[in-house]
Amino acid sequence: MPSGSSPRPAPGSLRPSAGPHEAIVRPAYRWECHCRNPAVLLGTYDLDGRVNIKMRDRYWHIEGRVATTCPKCGRQHVLDLALDPDFVKTLPGPWQPGR
């Protein structure tokens, strides 16, 4: 590591000691349509219930339930982030107790 630099946290790790000008990085899940290989990215979401969708030069930040249409196949997809605790247990990552 070069002198004068500090170690970087692992990607997706929470940084509870972040200062007022540092963002806390929370992992995001990919919302995809599997009509193609590789899959078409429809947006991303996190377990706080926030959905992020990029459309052309705009970013949409939505909370709760959202519907979108795949730009490749035309199929409509609905994402409802009223998260059930049983659903959260099935997800990988730091949200499962005991990890």
HELIX and SHEET records of a PDB file:
HELIX    1   1 PRO A   85  THR A   90  1                                   6    
SHEET    1   A 4 TYR A  29  CYS A  33  0                                        
SHEET    2   A 4 VAL A  40  TYR A  45 -1                                        
SHEET    3   A 4 ARG A  50  MET A  55 -1                                        
SHEET    4   A 4 ARG A  58  GLU A  63 -1                                        
SHEET    1   B 2 ARG A  65  THR A  69  0                                        
SHEET    2   B 2 GLN A  76  ASP A  80 -1                                        
END                                                                             
